[in-house]
């Protein structure tokens, strides 16, 4: 690439016209035009400012200069000049940081660097976003014991009752209420998904008259509110079913019992409400006392104020952290997902057995209960203001099936699947632009292609079918990046139509808190981890070349989902976000998605209560940058400055554990707001305390003092 081409590309990337670039450099429009047509080169004294305005490195700019002594001479002069001027915008010493935000050098940043994931793994959905109270409400999996009762359910009157999960009687007797959505043969994928015990019902047979039998579930953490219940069951004989909610094992007659008659025949749905007068731990029992065979298909219990089956309080937390993009349904779970099941009523949808059950579904007996479908997901995105980002089942769904998904989301209401969407109450297209062609292919743990050649062959088939339906899709490739082999043989091979490549990185730090010194070193390693992420980003850019965007669509501390969060991880998240703000333009990385907020890092959920962790508090504070234009300040990522609607937002991080640090800001403007997140502990379970940050001002210099291990955000009207 010539210097002229380099200047044109960088100017357009910075969102500048030739006139705007000329004004910032104090040169004529004709001068810039000559540089871009190859009719001349910038004077040597202009090259350093040009590098800064266009956010180019010296090496990038000089790559377009003809080799020889002239290039060497220019290089030596420029290196010397940049060394002499490296502190022109900042002064950093041991006791203070001096910040001069360059408001005249505004560079738009992508809003999608504040993205998140919503994957159906572990406690993200169940015990997390889902408002469903009952566990294993669809009776998936094997019995929990020799009594034959379904997992998570306790038998009542087991000594005179037979419990059978219907699939254990053989496929010829299967009577399950749940099922997978039937699709035509032309839709059938070529994958080898082999899943078991997904569609089942629980058969309960009372063997003797004048006894009571049934099922019970304990440890239901309920609010003081009204709950909507549904029982879907059928029977061989007319039988009365009794439902009771009990706190601490004591039956309360104040609205906590309900009875109804179940008639012989096909499935019967019984909808009713029960009021909980006091929050607490309850048990639910469903019993009958007549010798009969009752088959329970599905049970449901939702609070009256649920949002499409999701918890309102969790959704409010998602709004608070500022989710600009939401990637769904995975992650690994994308390889399990069948999108057309989501067209069924939530009660009918078959559970999905996880290929990696011990890793992805350890808390739900290896099953996802299929509560969130495409319509619920889009409703959630619209509620929280997030851009939807979908990952297809690359290996096990056919190109026709994924193309149908695209048409369901984006097709007009006169197309086959667009019409289906409209018939379901969604006339306007969902306009989902961002689609990933599978997840983590080539790592070894996903079903599907393991080599770049295999991946390209399968991805091309899927891509062509999807683009035929919606040509303006933004497509993402996956692979074990950074990898020179995959960059060359996969990402670049697909680059004509697939403009993004996914990067995933989880910071691994051995967690040793056995002594004060060990704990200090562990916490410092966590807080310093963004440096390693930056190294990987630069390596990714090298292996991809210059024409493919980086999508850093999974990042977090390793195994954040299996342990309590900490303020150290909050400071790590702050460092990552400021890295993205400062470097995403230079690295051409417009998408970054945290993995994942609900129950795995940013939002802590315990029973009926949820709150932001230290990481969530950081997201809530730094979301003020989202949608702003970058004003370069420091060469490191302890400071980030953006401007939006004449509001300058500056965030600062101090990861030192011993002494406070002074930050001095030179700016002409009016102070609007100043907040501080600080903590006395970095150990697991720690959070930040939010305070008003004290700001002093002398002769146009604003000064703040950050205590050890803290994050601050100040806003000015300029």
N, C-alpha and C positions, 0 to 999 in steps of 0.2 A: 504494500500500500504506500503510495507516494505521500509526501508531506501535505500536499493539497487535499488529497482524499482523506487523510487523517484529520485535518482541520475541519473539513465539511462534516464528516461523521460525528466528531466530538461536539461541534457547534449545534448540530441538530439534536443530538442526545441531550445537550444542556438546555434545549428549548429556546435558543437565541436566534434572532435574525442577524443578517450581516450588519445591519445598522446598529443593533444593540451591542454586538461584539465590538464594533468600531468605537462606540461611545465608551464602553468600559475600558478600552485600551488607549483611548485618547488618540485615535488615528482616523483617517478618512475612510468613507465607505469604499472608495476606489482601491485603497490599499488592501482591505480585506478581500475584495473581489479579485485582485491580482494574485493574492496568495492562493485562493481557491481554484483559480484557472491555471495555475502553474506559471503565470507571467512574472512572478517575483517571489522572494522569500521575506519573511519578517526580519527587520533589523535585529542584530544580536541582543540589543537592550530590550527588545520587545518579546523575546522568546520566553523569558522567565514569567512575566505577567500572563502571556498567552497560555502557558502550561497551567497556571493556577486557575484562570478563568474557565478553561475547557476541561479542567480536572484530568489532565494528561500527565504521565510521567515524562521525564526527560528522554528516556529510552524510546518510549512510544513515538514521540515527536521526531526524534532523529532517525527512526527506522526508515523514514521516507527520504532521507538525504543520501545522495550518491556516496558510495564508499570512497575513501581516500584521505589524504592529509587534511582536506577542508573539513571533513566530518570530524576528524580527531581534534582539530583546532577549535571548532565550535563546541565540541563536547567538553573540552578542558575548560574553556571560558565559562560555559554555562554551569558546570559543576561548581566552579569556584564562586560564581555569582550566587547560586542557590544556597551554598554554604554560608555566604556572607549575609544572606537575607532570610535565613530559615526562621528567625524569631520575629519577623516583621509583624505577625498578627498575635503572637503570644509571648509571654515570659513565664517560664516555669522554673521554680526553685524549690528547695526543700520545704520552705515554709509557706509558699503561696503559688497560686496559678493565676496568671493575668489573661483575661479573655477579651478579645476585640472581635466580635462577630462581624463578618463581612456582608453586611446587608445588601451591598451593591452586587454581590455575586450569588444571587439566589438561583438554586437549582432544584426543580421539582423532584419530589421523591414519590415513590409508589406507595399508595395507601395499603397495598397488600403485604407490606413487610410486617404488618400487625395481624397476620393471619393465624388461625388455629386449626386444630384437628378435632373431629368428632368421630372416633372409631369405636365400634361395638366390641370393646375389649374390657375384661376385668370389671371394675365398678363404675365405668363411665356411664353406661346406660342403666344397668340394674343396681339399685342402691345409689344411683346417681341422677341422671336426667329423667329417667322414667318415673312417672307418678304411680305406677302400679304398686300396690302394697304387697300383694301375695307373691310368694316365691314359687317357681315352677308351676305356674297356674295352668300350663298346658300339658303337664304330666309327661315330659320328655325323659329319656334316659332309662336306666335300669332301676329296679327297686332299691330302696335304701337298706333293706334287710330281708331276712328270711320270711317275714310276714307278707311280703309281696307288695307292700304299699309303696307308692311313688316317693321318690326322693323329696325331701323337705316337708313331707306330710306324716303325721303321727296317727296310727290306727286307733280307733275307739271300738272297744269290744272285740279285740282281735281273736280272743279264744273261741268265739262262735261266729266268726266272719271269714269269708274268703276274699282276698284282694288279688286282682289280676290286672296287670297292664296288658291291654288287649293284644298287642303284637306278640306277646309271649304265647298266645294260643295258636300262633301261626298266621300267615298272611290271609288265609281264607276266612278268618274270623275277624279281621281288622274292622273296627267300627269307629275309628277316630273321627272327631269333628274337624280337626285341623288338617290342612292339606297344602300342597304346593299348587301354584297357579298352572293350569294346563296351557301349554303352548304348542303350536303346530310343529310338525316334523322339520319344516324348513328352518325353524328357530333353534333346533337342538344343537348344543355345542358338542365338540369332539372330546372334551375333557373327561377325566375318569373320576369325578367326584363320587366317593363311596361313603355315604353317610347313613347312620343307623339310628333307630329308635327315636325318630323325629316326630312322626305322626302317631300319636297314641291317645287312648282314653283310659280312665281308671274304672275298672269293673269292681263294684262292691256288692257282695252277696251275703245277706243275713241267713244263716243256716238254721236258726231256731227261733220260734215265736217267743214273744214276751221278753225280748232282749233289745238292747240299743246298740247300734253300730254306726260307723261313719268315719270321718276324718277330721283332724284338727291341725292347725298351724299356730305356733307360738311365736313370741317375741316380735309382735307387730307394733312398731313405734308409731302411734297415731296422734294426730292433732285433735284439738277440741273443735270439731266441725262436722259437717254432714258428709257422709261417704256414699257413693253410688256403687251398688253391687249388682253383679249379674251371675246367675248360675245357668249353664247350658248342660242339660242332662236328659236322659231318657230312661224308661223303666219297663219291666215286664209286667208289673201289676200296679194298680192304683195305690199310691203311697204318699203319705204326708212327710214333707221334708222340713226340718227345723234348723234354723240358723241362729247361733248365739255368739255374741261378743262378750268376752269376760276380761276384766282387769284383775291382775294378780290371782287368776283362777277362781274369782268369785263372780257369779252371774248377777248382773245388775238389771233389774226389770225396767229401768228408765230408757226405753227405746233401744235396748240392746238385743232383742230377740225378734225373729220373724219366722213365720211359717207359711207354707204354700203346698198345694196339692200337685203332684206330678202324675200325669196321665200316661197310660200305655201308648206306645207308638214311636214316632220319630222324635228328633231333638226338640226339646221345649226350652224356650228362653224365659227366664224369670228375672225381671228387673225390679229392684227395690232400693230404698235408702235406709241408712241407719245413722243415727246421730250419736256422736261421741261427746259426752258432757265435759270430760276432763282429759287433757293430754296425758299420755302415759303408755305403758307397755300392755298390750292386750293379746288375747288368743281368740281365734275364730274356730268354731266347731260347726260341722254340718252333719246332721244325724237323721236316722229314721228307725222305726221300731217294728216294722212289719216284715215278715219273711218275703223277700223280693230281691230282684237283681236290679240295681241302679247303676247306670253308667254315667260317670261325670266326664264331659268332653272338655269344657273350659270354665274357669272361674275368673271373675274380675272384681277388683275393688279399687276405686279411684276417688280421690278427694273431689268435692263438688266443683272446685275452681281450677281443675287441670286444664292445660293448654294442649289440645290434640294428644292427650295421654302423657304430657310432660309436666314437670314440676314448675310452677310459677316462680318460686324463690330461686331455683337454680338458673332459670332464664334471666331473672333480674341480675344475678351475679355475672352472667355472660355479657349483659349490656354494660355492666360496670367496668369490666376489663377491656371493653372496646374491641370486639371481634370484627375485623374488616373483611375477612375471607374465612370460609369454613370448609375444610376438606373432609369428604365423607364418601362412602362408609368405611374407608380405611386408606392406607394401612393394610396390614395382613388380612383383616376381615373382608376386604374387597374380593379376595379369592374365594370366600365362602358365599358371598351375597348373590341372591337371585332377585333382580330388581322387580320382575313382574309379580312376585309374591306380594309386593307392596300394593298391588291393585286389589287385593282381597281386603275384606274387613279385618281389622287387627286381631279379632278373636279367631278368625279362620286361618290366619297365616301359620304355616308349619314352623316350628322351631328349626334352627339351623345348627347342626353339629359342627364343631370347630375342628379343622384339620390339625391345628396345634392346640388341642384343648387345654393342656397343662399351662401353656403360656398365655393364650388369649382369653380363655373362659374358665379360669380356675375357681371362681366363686359361684358359678352357676352350673356346676356339674358337666362342663364342657359344651353347653348349649347357649345360643342366643335365641331369645324368644320372639324376635321379629316384630318388635313393637313400633319401630320407626321405619316408615317407607318413604318413597320419594315425595309424596304430597306433604307428609308431616315435616320432612326435612326442609322443603322449600318454605313452608309456613314458618318454621323456626328462623330461617335465614331472613325472611322479611320482617319478622318480629324484632330481631336484634340488629338489623341493618347490615347483614353480612353478604358478601358475594359468594354464591355457591360454587364449589369446586368438587367435581365428581371423579371417582376412580372406578374404572370398569373392571369387571371380572375377565381378565385377558385370557386366561388359560382354559376356563371351563364354560364360558358363554360364547356362542357363535357370533360372527360379525353381524349377522342379521338381527340377533337379539340385542346387541349393543346399538346398532343403528336404530332399532325400534325405540330404545330408551332415549336416544337423541331426539327422535321425532316426537315422542311423548312430551319431552321437555320444551322443544323449540318449534315444533311443527304448527302450521296454521290449523284452524279448526275444520278445514276441509280435507286434511290428510287423515290417514287411517288412525294413527295414534294421537294426533292432535285432536281429532274428533272425540276419541275416547277420553282424553283429558278434559275436554269441554263438557262432555256428558257427566263427568264426575264433579262438575261445579267449578272448573278452572278454565274459563274461556280464553283468557289471555295467556299467551305462551310464557313459560318460565324463563326463557332466554338464558340458559346456562351456557356460558362461553368456554369455561375452563374444564378440560377433561384429561385425566391421566391414563395412559395406556398401561394399566397394571401397576403393581407396587413391588419394589425391591426384587425384581427379577435378577437372577444370577447370583443372589446371595447364598442360595442353597436351601432355604427353609420354606420357600413358596412353591406350590404346585405350578408347573409350567416350564418355559424355556430356561436353560441354564447357561447357554453361550450367547454371545452377541449376535452371531449369525442366526441362531434359532429364534431369538427375540425379534430381530428385524423382520424375518419372514412372517411371523405371527402378527406383529404390530402393524405391518403394512396391510394385511388383510382386514384387520379391524379398522384401521385408519381410513382406508378407501371407502368402506361401507358407511362409516360415520360422516365423512366429508361429503359423500353423495347426498346425504340428507340435509346437512347444514354446513356449507362450505367455509363459513367464517369461524369455525371452532379454533380455539387455542389449545394445542395438544402438547402433552408432556410425555417424555420417555423416562423409563426407569432403568436402574442398573446399579451395580456395586461401585458407585463413584466415590472419590475420584479414581479413575482407571483409564490409563492411556489406551488400552486395548478396547474397552467399551466406548471410549470417546471417539476412536477412529472407526471401529467396525459397527457401531450402533448409532450413537448420537449424530455423527456427521453423515452417516448413510441415510438417516431419516430427516435430515435438517431441512429439506425443501418444504416439508409439510409439518414437521414436528419441531417447533421453535424453542421448546424448553426441555431441560434435562434436570431430573430430581437429584438433590443431594440430601442425604440423611446423616446426622451426626449426634451421638449421645456421649456427653462428657463422662468419662469413667475416672473416679477418684476413690481409692481405697478409704473406707470410712473408719478411721481410728480415733475414737474419743476417750481412750483409756487413761489419758493424763492430760493436764492442761497444755503441755507442749505439743502432744500429739493432736489434740483437738485444734489448737491454733494452726498447725501445719495443714491439717485436713481442710479447714475452712478457707485458708488462704489459697490452697490448690483449687478449690471449687470456684472462688471468686476470680482467680486468674485464668480460668479455663477458656474464656472467649479468645485468648491469644492463639490457642490451638485451633479453634474454629476458623479464625481468620487465615491461618496457614492452609487449612484444607480448602477454604474458598478460593484462595489464590492458586492452589494446585488444581482445583476443578476448572478454573478459568483457563489455565495452561492446557489442560487435556482437551477442552472443548474448542479452543480457538476463539475467534471473535464474533461468530455469527449465531451463537446459540445462547439463549438466556439461561441463567441458573435459577432453579426453583429450590430454595432451601426449605423443603416442605415437611421436614421432621427435625426438631432439635429439642434437647432437654438434657438433664442429668440422668445417667443410666439408673434404671430401676427406681425412678421417682414414684412409680405406681405401687411399689411394695413397701414404702416406708414414709414416715412423717416428713413434711417439708421443713425448711429452716430459712432463717434470714440470710444465711450464706448463699442459698440457692436464689433468693430474691436478688441479691447483689450480682450473682452470675447472670440472671435474666436481664437485669439493668444493663450490664456490660454487653450482652448479646444484642439487645435492642439498639443501643447506641452505636455498636459496630454496624448494624444494618443501616441505620440512619446515615452514618458517615461514609460508608463504603459501598452501599448497594448500587449507586450510580456508576462508580468507577469499575465495579466488578460485574455490571450488567446483571443484577440479581433482583428482579422486581417482585418476587414472591418469597415470603418466609412464613412458615406456619409452625407454631409451637405445638409440641405433642406432650400431653394434651391437657386442656384446662380442668375438665371435670373429674374429680377424684384422683387425679394423677399429677398434680403440681400447682395449679392456680386456684382451684375452688375445692375447699375441704367440705365433705358432706358426712355428717354423722347422724343417722336416723332422720328426724324431722328438721334438723338444723343444718344450715350451710353458711359458710363465710369465706372470704378471700384469705388465702395464705399470704406469706410475705411476697411470693412471686406474683400472686394476683394483685396485691397492693401496688407493686411496681408497674404492672400493666395498666392499672387504673390511673396512676400518676402520669406515665409516659405516653398514654394515648393522646395527650394534648398535642403531640408532634404529628399525629396522623393527618395526612392531607396537606401538611405544610411544605414549604420549600426550604431546602437546606441552605444555611448561611455558614460556610466553613469557618471553623474557629481553631481548634487544636488539631495537631497532627496525630494525637492518640485519641482514644475513645472514652476518656473520662468526662468529656463534655460533648454535648450535642446541642445545636441551635437551629431552630426552624422559624419561619415566619408565615403567617396566614392571616389575611384580613387585617393587616397592620398590627398584629399581635406577635411579638417576638417571644418565643418560648425557649428557655435555656435550662437544660437539665445537667446535673453534675453528680458524679459518683466518687465516693472516697472509700477505698477498700483497705486502707491502713487500719491496723487493729490497736495501735498504741496512742497516737497523737492526733489532734484535730488538724484540719487543713483549711487555709484561707483561700477563697476564690474572689478575685477582683474582676469586675465587669465594667468595661468602658463602653458606654452607650448613651446616646441622647434619646431619652424617652421617659415615660411616666411608669413607675412601678405599679402593677395591678394586683399581683398575687405572689406569694412566696410560701411554699410548703416543704416540709422536711419529713422524711421517713428515717427513723433512727431506732437502734436497738441496743440493749445491754447484753444480749446473748446471741450467738450464732449457732447454738446447738440445735439438734432436731427438736421440733415443736415450737421453735421461736418464731415470732412475728415482729413486724415493725410497729412502733407507736407513731402516729401521724401528729405533727405539731405545726404551728405557725413558725416559719423561718424568720429569724431576725435579720434585717437588712439595714446597713448604714450607708450613707452617701456623702461623699466629699468631692467637690469640684468635678462632678460628672462621673466619678468612679464609685460604683456600687460594690460593697464588700459584704460577703457572707462567710460564716465559719461553719464548716461541716464537721460534726463529731466523727470519731472513728466508726467505720462500717455504716455508712448512711448514703441516702439518695435525696437530692433536692431538686426542686423545680421552681423557677421564677418566670414571671411573665411581665412584659413591658408593652405599653402602647408606643409605637414609634412612627 
